[in-house]
Amino acid sequence: MAERPPTPEQRFREDVARKAERHRRARREEHRSIWFSLGLFGIIGWSVALPSLGGIALGIWLDGRFPGRISWTLTLLFAGVVAGCLNAWYWVKQESRAEDNGASDGSSDGTRNGT
């Protein structure tokens, strides 16, 4: 017999239980100090800053080579910010996934795949 899909209440309970476990695990993990958080902020910051600066540099070069009605600098700045935000979203998603995997594989030390 096929299993019934979970009801909204069951999904809500599972979601709350998963978040509560993450909260408990975060309190247990002492090795994740302020330096870990600052490092993560640094990775996210650079993942936005570098594509933005690259877009600006390429835009300035294109504006000098091919002047026109549109500003390549502003266009590529916007494209760099979008690419950087997508990149930052990827990093945060990867870190969140690693934390979730740490809870599901029974690893309480926060390492990936128990290593």
C-alpha positions as CSV (number, residue, x, y, z in Angstrom):
1,M,0.0,0.0,0.0
2,A,1.4,3.4,-1.0
3,E,2.3,5.9,1.8
4,R,0.2,9.0,2.1
5,P,1.9,12.3,1.7
6,P,2.5,14.1,5.0
7,T,-0.1,16.5,6.1
8,P,0.8,20.1,6.6
9,E,0.8,19.5,10.4
10,Q,3.3,16.6,10.0
11,R,5.6,18.7,7.8
12,F,5.4,21.6,10.3
13,R,6.4,19.2,13.2
14,E,9.3,17.8,11.1
15,D,10.4,21.3,10.2
16,V,10.3,22.5,13.9
17,A,12.1,19.3,15.1
18,R,14.8,19.8,12.5
19,K,15.3,23.4,13.4
20,A,15.4,22.6,17.1
21,E,18.0,19.9,16.5
22,R,20.1,22.5,14.6
23,H,19.8,24.9,17.5
24,R,20.8,22.2,20.0
25,R,23.8,21.2,17.9
26,A,24.9,24.8,17.5
27,R,25.0,25.2,21.2
28,R,27.0,22.0,21.6
29,E,29.6,22.9,19.0
30,E,32.3,24.9,20.7
31,H,34.8,24.8,17.8
32,R,32.7,27.2,15.8
33,S,33.9,30.3,17.4
34,I,33.6,33.9,16.3
35,W,36.5,33.3,13.9
36,F,34.5,30.7,12.1
37,S,31.6,33.2,11.7
38,L,33.9,36.0,10.6
39,G,35.5,33.6,8.1
40,L,32.1,32.7,6.6
41,F,31.2,36.4,6.4
42,G,34.5,37.0,4.6
43,I,33.9,34.3,2.1
44,I,30.4,35.6,1.4
45,G,31.7,39.2,1.2
46,W,34.5,38.4,-1.2
47,S,32.1,36.3,-3.3
48,V,30.0,39.4,-3.9
49,A,32.9,41.9,-4.0
50,L,35.1,40.2,-6.6
51,P,32.5,39.8,-9.4
52,S,31.4,43.4,-8.7
53,L,34.9,44.8,-9.0
54,G,35.5,42.6,-12.1
55,G,32.4,43.9,-13.7
56,I,33.4,47.5,-13.0
57,A,37.0,47.0,-14.4
58,L,35.7,45.3,-17.5
59,G,33.0,48.0,-17.9
60,I,35.5,50.8,-17.6
61,W,37.7,49.1,-20.3
62,L,34.7,48.6,-22.6
63,D,33.5,52.2,-22.1
64,G,36.9,53.4,-23.1
65,R,37.1,51.1,-26.2
66,F,33.5,51.2,-27.3
67,P,31.8,54.4,-26.1
68,G,28.1,54.5,-26.7
69,R,24.7,55.3,-25.2
70,I,24.8,52.6,-22.5
71,S,27.3,52.6,-19.7
72,W,29.1,49.3,-19.8
73,T,30.4,50.1,-16.3
74,L,27.0,50.3,-14.7
75,T,25.6,47.3,-16.7
76,L,28.5,45.1,-15.7
77,L,28.5,46.3,-12.2
78,F,24.8,45.2,-11.9
79,A,25.7,41.9,-13.6
80,G,28.6,41.4,-11.1
81,V,26.4,42.1,-8.1
82,V,23.8,39.6,-9.4
83,A,26.5,37.0,-10.0
84,G,28.1,37.7,-6.6
85,C,24.7,37.4,-4.8
86,L,24.1,34.1,-6.5
87,N,27.6,33.0,-5.5
88,A,27.0,34.0,-1.9
89,W,23.6,32.2,-1.9
90,Y,25.4,29.1,-3.1
91,W,28.0,29.3,-0.3
92,V,25.3,29.8,2.4
93,K,23.3,26.9,0.9
94,Q,26.3,24.6,1.0
95,E,27.0,25.5,4.6
96,S,23.4,24.9,5.5
97,R,23.4,21.6,3.7
98,A,26.6,20.6,5.5
99,E,25.0,21.4,8.9
100,D,21.9,19.4,8.0
101,N,24.0,16.5,6.9
102,G,25.9,16.6,10.2
103,A,22.6,16.2,12.0
104,S,21.4,13.3,9.8
105,D,24.6,11.3,9.9
106,G,24.8,11.5,13.7
107,S,28.0,13.5,13.6
108,S,27.9,15.9,16.5
109,D,31.3,17.4,15.9
110,G,30.2,19.3,12.8
111,T,32.6,17.6,10.4
112,R,31.4,16.4,7.0
113,N,30.8,12.7,6.4
114,G,32.1,11.9,9.9
115,T,35.7,12.8,9.0
